[in-house]
Amino acid sequence: MAPGLDFSDWWGKDRKKGSPVVVKMENPNYSVVEINGPDSAFRPVEKSRGKNAKQVTWVLLLKAHRAVGCVAWLATVFWALLGTIKKRLIFRQGVAVATEKLGKGKLVLKIIRVFLVTSLAILAFEVLAYLKGWRYFESANLHIPSTLDLQGLLHMVYVAWLTFRADYIAPVIQVLSQFCVVLFLIQSVDRLVLCLGCFWIKYKKIKPRIDGDPFKSDDVEAPGYEYPMVLVQIPMCNEREVYEQSISAVCQMDWPKDRILIQVLDDSNDESIQWLIKAEVTKWNQKGVNIIYRHRLIRTGYKAGNLKSAMSCDYVKDYEFVAIFDADFQPNPDFLKLTVPHFKNNPELGLVQARWAFVNKDENLLTRLQNINLCFHFEVEQQVNGAFLNFFGFNGTAGVWRIKALEESGGWLERTTVEDMDIAVRAHLNGWKFIFLNDVKVLCEVPESYEAYRKQQHRWHSGPMQLFRLCLPAIITSKIALWKKANLIFLFFLLRKLILPFYSFTLFCIILPLTMFVPEAELPMWVICYVPVLMSFLNILPAPKSFPFIVPYLLFENTMSVTKFNAMVSGLFQLGSSYEWVVTKKAGRSSESDLLAAAERDSKTMNQPQICRGASETELELLNQLKEQKETAPKPVKKVNKIYRKELALAFLLLTASVRSLLSAQGVHFYFLLFQGVTFLVVGLDLIGEQIS
């Protein structure tokens, strides 16, 4: 038998360090002192030995004070929320109700109300059964009492409801939930593959590059530099806040003056704004910039009609490329020199798309959450699709098109509200390739109010469904490769434009609260918690500074699924609201670096003599009138917040389900439903649209 090597007793003994020292004195009156070790006099005293009852009392009082302060803070927040609910829902102070324009648009609200009323009735019945002690169905092992066990009519009704729930309601919810979970997993795999593609691009440093000097002439007899003819278009409509900074930024781009033409395409129906834009164009025209002002008398087709009208001019045939910027975009001076060279020696290239950067991304909570989504869209979705597929949806701005590609693809069409995606799909079907430049950024704004963001998202999610109905026959009959057709139909349209809003709304806003009342169809924990958190983590990776907002982001995305689902349904079935076009409200903000650069330019121009073209008397009178209007213009009145009834109805549905989960002791479900319900409540009261810095 092998000897036992147990060192635990030996290791646990108090090992003495050093050798003992004995000191003896000749005088017997002195005592003998024995020092066991050099550190014995410096050993720490136990903390408990120095405490007395008074100190313990003070520590307990301090902890109690902190606990009371935390409870008081929570109570204050809860009381403030209740006060806001009372003020906005009951007394309607400072709010307006967001109404649906068409009767068909109220269908989703009616469905949510039916679920809410049903859940309230079931909750009242469940609470009564809980108080009476009828807890037969708390676990999966259900026990239905026999007839002899019945204790009354109410008890009999309760048992009949449980039997009906288990036999008829639970199977339907289980089938629908399993279908949504499958869609959820497919979309999660797609999101994961995109992230892996983005990591591969970063690891291999894959990006479009410019070889040599792109503007150097190839003609040996006439050496020099050749710049292609570029047309720049700035479509706008009643953009009082941003017209000046966009025109100023475009006019300062570094490109030969005789090789560029700037079109300001104004669709404003406000005459005062038209005068302001005309004056700005006149100012830059006098500085030698080749810029013209165009205004349509018949404003049809929204932005697509505006661009189509501008491209029909006779002088457009002299230009090879066209750059498009929305009214709130501020390109850097080197934008054209970073984008146009990619077209050289690449005749199949039809579009060069730059990335957006946001000057107001830290303005409030809403802008921070938007920045997370848009950073993922550009850095992951568009960069990966551009690098591996040479196709992605045109963003409608901050891009340069080859005019030949536009003409061969049919030009701008007015059939949908997403004319940018429409022209991109038709150009892809004609064999044109796209590239995305993640390093070239153009400053712009994101909506700062929930009302503007909601309208923007409605247009962005209803338009693709309109386009899918119109483009499906053309995709099927096109001559592109089969895998490109599959990518367009199943990934680009169905998975990312239809399935995503469908399962988000159905799974997390309808099925999840219903499972609290039908525990037989309970969703697994990985569907509710683990996978959504992982997907939110992947979404937030391109914006690492936004990690503190990962929980609000997850809840807010589920909340926005109501608007996205409603928009998707209206676009798919061609309801009237799918054709709405509302110009996104802008604030006219500039970055700090832009303001400093503008101040520096102004100081330089003040010190240098300027030679300007002469202005007529009518133009001077017009400028004087505009100055007077600016001085006498009234201060803008703060817009009242709105109440959104679909979000409020879902808030109460989720809060009702959270109470039911509390009765059944489902902790994780309770917290998720509670926080999601509060998020819906905050959005429904339009609190997120306020300036929360």
C-alpha positions as CSV (number, residue, x, y, z in Angstrom):
1,M,0.0,0.0,0.0
2,A,1.4,3.4,-0.9
3,P,2.0,5.7,1.9
4,G,-0.5,8.5,2.4
5,L,0.9,11.9,1.5
6,D,-1.5,14.2,3.4
7,F,0.1,17.5,4.0
8,S,-3.0,19.3,5.1
9,D,-2.3,19.0,8.8
10,W,1.3,20.0,8.3
11,W,0.4,22.9,6.1
12,G,-2.3,24.1,8.4
13,K,0.0,24.4,11.4
14,D,1.3,27.8,12.5
15,R,4.8,27.8,11.2
16,K,7.2,30.0,13.2
17,K,9.7,32.1,11.5
18,G,13.2,32.7,12.9
19,S,14.8,31.3,16.1
20,P,13.5,32.2,19.6
21,V,15.6,34.6,21.6
22,V,15.9,34.4,25.4
23,V,17.2,37.4,27.3
24,K,18.4,36.8,30.9
25,M,19.4,39.6,33.3
26,E,21.7,39.3,36.4
27,N,19.2,41.2,38.5
28,P,16.5,38.7,39.6
29,N,13.9,41.6,39.8
30,Y,13.7,41.7,36.1
31,S,11.4,39.3,34.3
32,V,12.3,36.9,31.4
33,V,11.0,37.9,28.0
34,E,10.7,35.3,25.2
35,I,10.2,36.6,21.6
36,N,8.8,33.9,19.3
37,G,9.6,35.6,16.1
38,P,10.7,38.9,14.5
39,D,7.1,39.7,13.3
40,S,5.1,38.8,16.4
41,A,5.0,42.4,17.6
42,F,3.7,43.7,14.3
43,R,0.8,41.2,13.7
44,P,-2.5,42.9,12.9
45,V,-5.1,43.0,15.6
46,E,-8.4,41.3,14.7
47,K,-11.0,43.9,13.6
48,S,-13.8,42.4,15.7
49,R,-11.8,42.9,18.9
50,G,-11.8,46.7,18.6
51,K,-15.6,47.1,17.9
52,N,-18.1,47.9,20.5
53,A,-21.9,48.1,20.6
54,K,-21.9,51.8,19.8
55,Q,-19.8,51.4,16.7
56,V,-21.9,48.6,15.4
57,T,-25.0,50.7,15.9
58,W,-23.5,53.6,13.9
59,V,-22.6,51.2,11.0
60,L,-26.1,49.8,11.0
61,L,-27.6,53.3,11.0
62,L,-25.3,54.3,8.1
63,K,-26.4,51.2,6.0
64,A,-30.0,51.9,6.9
65,H,-29.6,55.5,5.7
66,R,-28.2,54.4,2.4
67,A,-31.0,51.9,1.9
68,V,-33.7,54.5,2.7
69,G,-32.0,56.9,0.3
70,C,-32.1,54.3,-2.5
71,V,-35.8,53.5,-1.8
72,A,-36.6,57.2,-1.7
73,W,-34.9,57.8,-5.0
74,L,-36.9,54.9,-6.6
75,A,-40.1,56.2,-5.0
76,T,-39.3,59.7,-6.4
77,V,-38.8,58.3,-10.0
78,F,-42.0,56.2,-9.7
79,W,-44.0,59.2,-8.4
80,A,-42.7,61.4,-11.2
81,L,-43.7,58.8,-13.8
82,L,-47.1,58.6,-12.2
83,G,-47.4,62.3,-12.3
84,T,-46.4,62.4,-16.0
85,I,-49.0,59.7,-16.7
86,K,-51.7,61.7,-14.9
87,K,-50.7,65.0,-16.6
88,R,-50.5,63.6,-20.1
89,L,-53.0,60.8,-20.2
90,I,-55.8,62.2,-18.0
91,F,-55.5,65.9,-18.2
92,R,-53.8,66.0,-21.7
93,Q,-51.5,68.9,-20.7
94,G,-48.9,69.9,-23.3
95,V,-49.5,66.8,-25.5
96,A,-51.3,65.8,-28.7
97,V,-52.5,62.4,-29.6
98,A,-50.8,60.8,-32.7
99,T,-53.7,59.7,-34.8
100,E,-53.8,57.3,-37.7
101,K,-54.8,58.9,-41.0
102,L,-56.6,55.9,-42.4
103,G,-58.9,53.3,-40.9
104,K,-56.7,50.4,-42.1
105,G,-53.9,51.9,-40.1
106,K,-55.7,51.3,-36.9
107,L,-55.8,47.6,-37.4
108,V,-52.7,46.9,-35.3
109,L,-54.0,49.1,-32.5
110,K,-57.3,47.2,-32.5
111,I,-55.5,43.9,-32.3
112,I,-53.3,45.1,-29.4
113,R,-56.4,46.4,-27.6
114,V,-58.1,43.0,-27.9
115,F,-55.0,41.3,-26.4
116,L,-54.9,43.9,-23.6
117,V,-58.6,43.5,-22.6
118,T,-58.2,39.7,-22.8
119,S,-55.1,39.7,-20.6
120,L,-56.7,41.9,-18.0
121,A,-59.7,39.6,-17.8
122,I,-57.4,36.6,-17.5
123,L,-55.2,38.3,-14.9
124,A,-58.3,39.1,-12.7
125,F,-59.3,35.5,-12.9
126,E,-55.8,34.2,-12.2
127,V,-55.5,36.6,-9.2
128,L,-58.8,35.3,-7.8
129,A,-57.7,31.7,-8.3
130,Y,-54.4,32.5,-6.6
131,L,-56.0,34.0,-3.6
132,K,-58.3,30.9,-3.3
133,G,-55.3,28.6,-3.5
134,W,-56.2,26.9,-6.8
135,R,-52.7,26.3,-8.1
136,Y,-53.0,23.1,-10.1
137,F,-51.2,24.4,-13.2
138,E,-48.0,26.0,-11.8
139,S,-45.8,23.2,-13.2
140,A,-45.6,21.1,-16.3
141,N,-47.1,18.1,-14.5
142,L,-50.7,19.3,-14.6
143,H,-53.4,17.8,-12.3
144,I,-57.0,18.3,-13.2
145,P,-59.2,17.5,-10.2
146,S,-62.0,15.1,-10.6
147,T,-65.7,16.0,-10.4
148,L,-65.8,15.0,-6.7
149,D,-63.0,17.4,-6.0
150,L,-64.8,20.5,-7.3
151,Q,-65.6,23.1,-4.6
152,G,-68.1,25.2,-6.4
153,L,-69.2,26.8,-9.6
154,L,-66.3,29.2,-9.8
155,H,-63.9,26.4,-9.2
156,M,-65.5,24.4,-12.0
157,V,-65.3,27.4,-14.4
158,Y,-61.6,27.8,-13.5
159,V,-60.8,24.1,-14.2
160,A,-62.8,24.3,-17.5
161,W,-60.7,27.3,-18.5
162,L,-57.5,25.5,-17.7
163,T,-58.5,22.5,-19.7
164,F,-59.5,24.7,-22.7
165,R,-56.2,26.6,-22.4
166,A,-54.1,23.4,-22.4
167,D,-56.0,21.7,-25.2
168,Y,-56.7,24.6,-27.6
169,I,-54.9,27.8,-26.9
170,A,-51.4,26.5,-25.9
171,P,-50.9,24.4,-29.1
172,V,-51.6,27.4,-31.3
173,I,-49.2,29.7,-29.3
174,Q,-46.6,26.9,-29.3
175,V,-46.7,26.5,-33.1
176,L,-46.5,30.3,-33.6
177,S,-43.7,30.7,-31.1
178,Q,-41.7,27.9,-32.6
179,F,-42.1,29.5,-36.1
180,C,-40.9,32.9,-34.7
181,V,-38.0,31.2,-32.9
182,V,-36.8,29.6,-36.1
183,L,-37.0,32.9,-37.9
184,F,-35.2,34.5,-34.9
185,L,-32.4,32.0,-35.1
186,I,-32.0,32.4,-38.9
187,Q,-31.7,36.1,-38.6
188,S,-29.3,35.7,-35.7
189,V,-27.1,33.4,-37.9
190,D,-27.2,36.1,-40.7
191,R,-26.1,38.7,-38.2
192,L,-23.3,36.5,-36.9
193,V,-22.0,35.8,-40.4
194,L,-22.0,39.5,-41.2
195,C,-20.0,40.2,-38.0
196,L,-17.5,37.5,-38.9
197,G,-17.1,39.0,-42.4
198,C,-16.4,42.4,-40.8
199,F,-13.8,40.8,-38.5
200,W,-12.2,39.2,-41.6
201,I,-12.1,42.6,-43.4
202,K,-10.4,44.2,-40.4
203,Y,-8.0,41.3,-40.0
204,K,-7.0,41.2,-43.7
205,K,-7.3,45.0,-44.1
206,I,-9.5,44.6,-47.1
207,K,-10.6,47.9,-48.6
208,P,-10.9,49.6,-52.0
209,R,-7.6,51.2,-52.9
210,I,-6.5,53.8,-55.5
211,D,-3.4,52.8,-57.6
212,G,-1.0,55.6,-58.6
213,D,-2.1,59.1,-59.5
214,P,-5.7,58.8,-60.7
215,F,-5.8,62.3,-62.3
216,K,-2.5,62.1,-64.2
217,S,-3.0,62.3,-67.9
218,D,-2.2,59.1,-70.0
219,D,-1.5,61.2,-73.1
220,V,2.3,61.4,-73.6
221,E,2.0,64.4,-75.9
222,A,0.0,66.5,-73.5
223,P,1.2,65.6,-70.0
224,G,-0.7,67.1,-67.0
225,Y,-3.8,66.3,-65.0
226,E,-7.3,65.5,-66.2
227,Y,-10.3,65.8,-63.9
228,P,-13.6,64.3,-65.1
229,M,-16.8,66.4,-65.2
230,V,-18.8,66.1,-62.0
231,L,-22.3,67.2,-61.4
232,V,-23.3,67.7,-57.7
233,Q,-26.9,67.8,-56.7
234,I,-28.4,69.0,-53.4
235,P,-32.1,68.1,-53.2
236,M,-34.0,69.9,-50.5
237,C,-37.6,70.8,-49.4
238,N,-38.3,73.4,-46.7
239,E,-34.9,72.9,-45.1
240,R,-34.6,76.2,-43.4
241,E,-32.3,74.9,-40.6
242,V,-29.6,73.2,-42.8
243,Y,-29.6,74.7,-46.3
244,E,-26.8,77.1,-45.6
245,Q,-24.3,74.7,-44.1
246,S,-24.8,72.1,-46.8
247,I,-24.4,74.6,-49.7
248,S,-21.4,76.0,-48.0
249,A,-19.7,72.6,-47.6
250,V,-20.4,71.5,-51.2
251,C,-19.1,74.8,-52.6
252,Q,-15.8,74.4,-50.8
253,M,-15.0,71.0,-52.2
254,D,-11.5,70.8,-53.8
255,W,-12.2,70.3,-57.5
256,P,-11.4,72.5,-60.5
257,K,-14.1,75.1,-60.9
258,D,-14.5,74.5,-64.6
259,R,-15.0,70.7,-64.1
260,I,-17.9,70.9,-61.6
261,L,-21.5,72.1,-61.6
262,I,-23.6,72.4,-58.4
263,Q,-27.4,72.1,-58.7
264,V,-29.5,73.2,-55.7
265,L,-32.8,71.4,-56.3
266,D,-35.3,73.3,-54.1
267,D,-38.8,71.8,-53.7
268,S,-39.8,74.2,-51.0
269,N,-43.3,75.5,-51.0
270,D,-42.5,78.3,-48.5
271,E,-41.5,81.5,-50.4
272,S,-39.4,82.8,-47.5
273,I,-37.3,79.7,-47.6
274,Q,-37.0,80.0,-51.4
275,W,-35.6,83.5,-51.0
276,L,-33.1,82.4,-48.4
277,I,-31.8,79.6,-50.6
278,K,-31.6,81.9,-53.7
279,A,-29.6,84.4,-51.7
280,E,-27.2,81.7,-50.6
281,V,-26.8,80.5,-54.1
282,T,-26.2,84.1,-55.3
283,K,-23.6,84.6,-52.7
284,W,-21.5,81.6,-53.8
285,N,-22.1,82.4,-57.4
286,Q,-20.5,85.8,-56.9
287,K,-17.5,84.1,-55.4
288,G,-16.9,82.3,-58.7
289,V,-18.5,78.9,-57.8
290,N,-20.4,77.3,-60.7
291,I,-23.7,76.8,-58.9
292,I,-27.3,77.2,-60.1
293,Y,-30.7,77.2,-58.4
294,R,-33.7,75.1,-59.7
295,H,-37.2,75.2,-58.4
296,R,-40.1,73.0,-59.7
297,L,-43.5,74.4,-60.2
298,I,-45.1,71.0,-60.3
299,R,-43.8,69.1,-57.3
300,T,-44.6,65.5,-58.0
301,G,-42.7,62.3,-57.0
302,Y,-41.0,63.8,-53.9
303,K,-37.2,63.4,-54.0
304,A,-37.3,61.0,-57.0
305,G,-39.3,63.5,-59.1
306,N,-36.9,66.3,-58.1
307,L,-33.8,64.3,-59.1
308,K,-35.5,63.1,-62.3
309,S,-36.3,66.6,-63.3
310,A,-32.8,67.8,-62.7
311,M,-31.3,64.9,-64.8
312,S,-33.4,65.9,-67.8
313,C,-31.5,69.1,-68.3
314,D,-29.6,69.4,-71.6
315,Y,-26.2,70.2,-70.0
316,V,-26.2,66.9,-68.0
317,K,-24.9,65.0,-71.0
318,D,-21.6,66.9,-70.7
319,Y,-21.0,65.3,-67.2
320,E,-19.7,61.8,-66.4
321,F,-20.5,61.5,-62.7
322,V,-23.1,62.8,-60.3
323,A,-22.7,63.2,-56.5
324,I,-25.8,63.5,-54.4
325,F,-26.0,65.1,-50.9
326,D,-29.1,65.7,-48.8
327,A,-29.7,69.1,-47.3
328,D,-28.2,68.2,-43.9
329,F,-24.9,66.6,-45.3
330,Q,-21.6,68.4,-45.1
331,P,-18.9,66.7,-47.2
332,N,-15.2,67.4,-46.6
333,P,-13.3,69.4,-49.2
334,D,-11.5,66.2,-50.4
335,F,-14.6,64.1,-50.9
336,L,-14.5,64.0,-54.7
337,K,-10.8,63.3,-54.7
338,L,-11.4,60.3,-52.4
339,T,-14.4,58.8,-54.3
340,V,-14.2,59.7,-58.0
341,P,-10.7,58.1,-58.6
342,H,-12.2,54.6,-57.9
343,F,-14.1,54.8,-61.2
344,K,-10.9,55.0,-63.3
345,N,-10.0,51.8,-65.1
346,N,-13.1,50.2,-63.6
347,P,-15.9,50.4,-66.2
348,E,-18.2,48.1,-64.4
349,L,-18.3,50.3,-61.3
350,G,-21.6,52.2,-61.0
351,L,-21.7,53.6,-57.5
352,V,-19.2,54.7,-54.8
353,Q,-20.9,55.1,-51.4
354,A,-19.4,56.9,-48.5
355,R,-20.2,56.5,-44.8
356,W,-22.3,58.8,-42.7
357,A,-21.0,60.4,-39.5
358,F,-23.3,62.2,-37.0
359,V,-22.7,65.6,-35.4
360,N,-25.5,65.1,-32.9
361,K,-25.0,61.5,-31.9
362,D,-24.6,62.5,-28.2
363,E,-27.4,64.9,-28.1
364,N,-29.9,62.7,-26.1
365,L,-30.7,59.1,-25.5
366,L,-32.6,58.7,-28.7
367,T,-29.6,59.9,-30.9
368,R,-27.3,57.5,-29.0
369,L,-29.5,54.5,-29.7
370,Q,-29.8,55.5,-33.4
371,N,-26.0,55.8,-33.6
372,I,-25.7,52.1,-32.5
373,N,-28.0,50.9,-35.3
374,L,-26.5,53.1,-38.0
375,C,-22.9,52.3,-37.1
376,F,-23.7,48.6,-37.5
377,H,-25.5,49.2,-40.8
378,F,-22.5,51.0,-42.3
379,E,-19.5,49.3,-40.8
380,V,-20.9,45.7,-40.9
381,E,-23.8,45.3,-43.3
382,Q,-22.7,47.7,-46.1
383,Q,-19.0,47.1,-45.8
384,V,-19.3,43.3,-45.9
385,N,-21.8,43.3,-48.8
386,G,-19.7,45.8,-50.7
387,A,-16.5,43.8,-50.2
388,F,-17.8,40.3,-51.0
389,L,-21.0,40.9,-53.1
390,N,-20.3,44.3,-54.7
391,F,-23.9,45.2,-53.9
392,F,-25.8,47.0,-51.2
393,G,-28.7,49.5,-51.0
394,F,-27.8,53.0,-52.0
395,N,-28.3,55.3,-49.0
396,G,-29.8,58.2,-51.1
397,T,-27.0,60.6,-50.3
398,A,-23.2,60.9,-49.8
399,G,-22.6,58.8,-52.9
400,V,-21.2,59.2,-56.5
401,W,-23.0,57.6,-59.4
402,R,-21.8,57.0,-62.9
403,I,-24.4,58.8,-65.0
404,K,-24.3,56.0,-67.6
405,A,-25.3,53.5,-64.9
406,L,-28.3,55.6,-63.9
407,E,-29.4,56.0,-67.5
408,E,-29.1,52.3,-68.4
409,S,-31.0,51.3,-65.3
410,G,-34.0,53.5,-66.1
411,G,-33.2,56.6,-64.2
412,W,-35.1,57.8,-61.1
413,L,-38.6,56.4,-60.7
414,E,-41.4,57.8,-58.6
415,R,-43.1,54.5,-57.9
416,T,-41.9,54.1,-54.2
417,T,-40.7,56.2,-51.3
418,V,-37.3,54.5,-51.4
419,E,-36.1,55.7,-54.7
420,D,-32.5,55.1,-53.6
421,M,-33.0,51.4,-53.0
422,D,-35.0,51.2,-56.2
423,I,-32.2,52.5,-58.5
424,A,-29.7,50.4,-56.6
425,V,-31.6,47.1,-57.2
426,R,-32.2,48.0,-60.9
427,A,-28.5,48.8,-61.4
428,H,-27.5,45.6,-59.8
429,L,-29.8,43.6,-62.1
430,N,-28.1,45.4,-65.1
431,G,-24.7,44.1,-63.9
432,W,-23.3,47.3,-62.3
433,K,-21.0,46.9,-59.2
434,F,-20.9,49.0,-56.0
435,I,-18.1,49.7,-53.5
436,F,-18.4,51.1,-50.0
437,L,-15.7,53.4,-48.5
438,N,-15.8,53.0,-44.8
439,D,-13.0,55.5,-44.3
440,V,-14.7,58.4,-46.2
441,K,-17.2,60.0,-43.8
442,V,-19.7,62.7,-44.5
443,L,-21.2,64.7,-41.5
444,C,-25.0,64.7,-41.1
445,E,-27.7,64.6,-38.5
446,V,-30.0,62.0,-36.9
447,P,-33.5,62.9,-35.8
448,E,-33.5,64.3,-32.2
449,S,-37.2,63.7,-31.5
450,Y,-39.2,60.5,-31.4
451,E,-41.8,61.9,-33.7
452,A,-39.3,62.6,-36.5
453,Y,-37.5,59.2,-35.9
454,R,-40.8,57.3,-36.0
455,K,-41.8,58.9,-39.4
456,Q,-38.4,58.2,-40.8
457,Q,-38.5,54.5,-39.7
458,H,-42.0,54.1,-41.2
459,R,-40.8,55.3,-44.6
460,W,-37.6,53.2,-44.4
461,H,-39.6,50.0,-43.6
462,S,-42.7,50.4,-45.8
463,G,-40.8,51.4,-48.9
464,P,-38.8,48.2,-49.3
465,M,-42.0,46.1,-49.2
466,Q,-43.4,48.3,-51.9
467,L,-40.3,47.8,-53.9
468,F,-40.2,44.0,-53.3
469,R,-43.7,43.6,-54.8
470,L,-42.7,45.7,-57.9
471,C,-39.2,44.2,-58.4
472,L,-39.9,40.5,-57.8
473,P,-40.8,39.7,-61.4
474,A,-37.8,41.6,-62.7
475,I,-35.5,39.8,-60.3
476,I,-36.8,36.4,-61.3
477,T,-36.5,37.1,-65.1
478,S,-33.1,38.9,-64.9
479,K,-29.9,37.5,-66.4
480,I,-27.8,37.8,-63.2
481,A,-26.4,34.7,-61.5
482,L,-28.8,32.4,-59.5
483,W,-27.0,33.1,-56.2
484,K,-27.4,36.8,-56.8
485,K,-31.1,36.4,-57.3
486,A,-31.3,34.3,-54.1
487,N,-29.3,37.0,-52.2
488,L,-31.7,39.7,-53.4
489,I,-34.9,37.8,-52.6
490,F,-34.2,35.9,-49.5
491,L,-31.5,37.9,-47.7
492,F,-31.8,41.5,-48.9
493,F,-35.7,41.7,-49.0
494,L,-37.3,38.8,-47.0
495,L,-34.9,38.3,-44.1
496,R,-33.7,41.8,-43.4
497,K,-36.8,43.8,-44.5
498,L,-39.7,41.5,-43.7
499,I,-38.8,38.7,-41.3
500,L,-36.9,41.0,-38.9
501,P,-39.8,43.3,-38.0
502,F,-42.3,40.4,-38.1
503,Y,-40.6,38.2,-35.5
504,S,-39.5,41.1,-33.3
505,F,-43.0,42.3,-32.9
506,T,-44.8,38.9,-32.8
507,L,-42.3,37.1,-30.5
508,F,-41.4,39.8,-27.9
509,C,-44.5,42.0,-28.0
510,I,-47.4,39.5,-28.4
511,I,-46.3,35.9,-27.7
512,L,-44.0,36.6,-24.7
513,P,-46.8,38.4,-22.7
514,L,-49.3,35.7,-23.7
515,T,-47.1,32.9,-22.4
516,M,-47.5,34.4,-18.9
517,F,-51.2,33.5,-19.1
518,V,-50.5,30.2,-20.9
519,P,-47.6,28.7,-19.0
520,E,-47.9,25.5,-21.2
521,A,-46.4,27.5,-24.0
522,E,-43.6,29.2,-22.0
523,L,-40.6,30.3,-24.0
524,P,-37.1,29.0,-23.1
525,M,-34.7,31.2,-21.3
526,W,-32.2,31.4,-24.2
527,V,-34.8,32.9,-26.5
528,I,-35.8,35.6,-24.0
529,C,-32.4,36.4,-22.5
530,Y,-29.2,34.8,-23.9
531,V,-29.6,35.1,-27.7
532,P,-31.0,38.7,-27.6
533,V,-28.2,39.9,-25.4
534,L,-25.6,38.3,-27.7
535,M,-27.2,39.9,-30.7
536,S,-27.3,43.3,-29.0
537,F,-23.6,42.8,-28.0
538,L,-22.7,42.2,-31.7
539,N,-24.8,45.2,-32.8
540,I,-23.0,47.5,-30.4
541,L,-19.5,46.4,-31.3
542,P,-19.0,49.0,-34.1
543,A,-19.9,51.7,-31.5
544,P,-17.9,50.6,-28.4
545,K,-18.5,53.9,-26.6
546,S,-22.2,53.0,-26.5
547,F,-21.8,49.8,-24.3
548,P,-23.3,51.5,-21.2
549,F,-26.6,51.8,-23.3
550,I,-26.8,48.1,-24.2
551,V,-29.9,47.5,-22.0
552,P,-31.8,50.5,-23.1
553,Y,-30.9,49.6,-26.7
554,L,-32.3,46.1,-26.4
555,L,-35.5,47.4,-24.9
556,F,-35.9,50.3,-27.3
557,E,-35.4,48.0,-30.4
558,N,-38.2,45.8,-29.2
559,T,-40.3,48.9,-28.7
560,M,-39.6,50.2,-32.2
561,S,-40.7,46.8,-33.6
562,V,-44.3,48.1,-33.4
563,T,-43.6,51.0,-35.8
564,K,-41.5,48.8,-38.1
565,F,-44.1,46.0,-38.2
566,N,-46.9,48.4,-38.9
567,A,-44.8,50.0,-41.7
568,M,-43.9,46.6,-43.1
569,V,-47.6,45.5,-43.3
570,S,-48.7,48.8,-44.9
571,G,-45.9,48.5,-47.5
572,L,-46.5,44.8,-48.2
573,F,-50.3,45.2,-48.7
574,Q,-50.0,48.7,-50.3
575,L,-52.0,50.6,-47.6
576,G,-52.4,54.3,-47.9
577,S,-49.8,55.2,-45.2
578,S,-47.1,53.4,-47.2
579,Y,-47.0,56.3,-49.7
580,E,-46.5,59.0,-47.1
581,W,-43.3,61.1,-47.5
582,V,-42.5,63.4,-44.5
583,V,-39.3,65.4,-44.6
584,T,-37.2,64.5,-41.5
585,K,-37.0,67.4,-39.1
586,K,-33.4,68.8,-38.8
587,A,-31.9,70.9,-36.1
588,G,-29.1,72.4,-38.2
589,R,-26.2,71.4,-36.0
590,S,-22.5,71.6,-36.9
591,S,-19.6,69.8,-35.3
592,E,-17.1,71.8,-33.2
593,S,-14.3,71.4,-35.7
594,D,-16.6,72.8,-38.4
595,L,-17.4,75.8,-36.3
596,L,-13.7,76.5,-35.7
597,A,-12.9,76.1,-39.3
598,A,-15.7,78.4,-40.3
599,A,-14.5,81.0,-37.9
600,E,-10.9,80.7,-39.2
601,R,-12.1,81.1,-42.8
602,D,-14.2,84.1,-41.9
603,S,-11.2,85.8,-40.3
604,K,-9.1,85.1,-43.4
605,T,-11.6,86.5,-45.7
606,M,-12.0,89.6,-43.6
607,N,-8.3,90.3,-44.0
608,Q,-8.1,89.7,-47.7
609,P,-9.7,91.9,-50.4
610,Q,-12.5,90.2,-52.4
611,I,-13.4,90.7,-56.0
612,C,-17.0,89.9,-56.5
613,R,-19.3,90.3,-59.4
614,G,-21.7,93.2,-59.3
615,A,-25.1,92.7,-58.0
616,S,-28.2,94.3,-59.4
617,E,-30.5,96.6,-57.4
618,T,-33.2,93.9,-57.3
619,E,-30.8,91.4,-55.7
620,L,-29.7,93.9,-53.1
621,E,-33.3,94.7,-52.2
622,L,-34.0,91.0,-51.9
623,L,-31.0,90.5,-49.6
624,N,-32.2,93.4,-47.5
625,Q,-35.6,91.9,-47.2
626,L,-34.1,88.6,-46.1
627,K,-32.1,90.3,-43.4
628,E,-35.1,92.1,-42.1
629,Q,-37.0,88.8,-42.0
630,K,-34.3,87.1,-40.1
631,E,-34.2,89.9,-37.5
632,T,-38.0,90.0,-37.1
633,A,-38.6,86.3,-37.2
634,P,-40.4,84.9,-34.1
635,K,-38.5,82.6,-31.8
636,P,-39.4,78.9,-32.5
637,V,-42.0,77.5,-30.1
638,K,-41.1,74.2,-28.5
639,K,-43.2,71.5,-30.1
640,V,-45.5,69.6,-27.8
641,N,-44.9,66.0,-27.1
642,K,-47.3,63.4,-28.5
643,I,-49.0,60.4,-27.1
644,Y,-48.7,57.2,-29.1
645,R,-51.6,54.8,-28.4
646,K,-50.1,51.6,-29.8
647,E,-47.1,51.9,-27.6
648,L,-49.2,52.7,-24.6
649,A,-51.5,49.8,-25.2
650,L,-48.6,47.4,-25.5
651,A,-47.0,49.0,-22.3
652,F,-50.1,48.0,-20.3
653,L,-50.2,44.6,-21.9
654,L,-46.6,43.9,-20.9
655,L,-47.0,45.3,-17.4
656,T,-50.1,43.1,-17.0
657,A,-48.0,40.0,-18.1
658,S,-45.3,41.0,-15.6
659,V,-47.8,40.9,-12.8
660,R,-48.9,37.4,-13.9
661,S,-45.3,36.3,-14.0
662,L,-44.8,37.6,-10.5
663,L,-47.7,35.4,-9.3
664,S,-46.0,32.3,-10.8
665,A,-42.6,33.2,-9.4
666,Q,-40.9,33.6,-12.8
667,G,-38.2,36.1,-11.8
668,V,-36.5,36.6,-15.1
669,H,-39.7,36.9,-17.0
670,F,-41.0,39.5,-14.5
671,Y,-38.0,41.8,-14.8
672,F,-37.9,41.5,-18.6
673,L,-41.6,42.3,-19.0
674,L,-41.5,45.0,-16.4
675,F,-38.6,46.9,-18.0
676,Q,-40.0,46.4,-21.5
677,G,-43.4,47.6,-20.3
678,V,-41.8,50.7,-18.7
679,T,-39.9,51.4,-22.0
680,F,-43.1,51.1,-24.0
681,L,-44.7,53.5,-21.5
682,V,-41.9,56.0,-21.7
683,V,-42.0,55.9,-25.5
684,G,-45.8,56.0,-25.6
685,L,-45.7,59.2,-23.5
686,D,-43.0,60.6,-25.8
687,L,-40.6,61.1,-22.9
688,I,-37.7,59.7,-25.0
689,G,-38.2,62.6,-27.5
690,E,-37.2,65.1,-24.8
691,Q,-33.7,66.4,-24.6
692,I,-32.2,63.9,-22.2
693,S,-28.5,64.7,-22.1
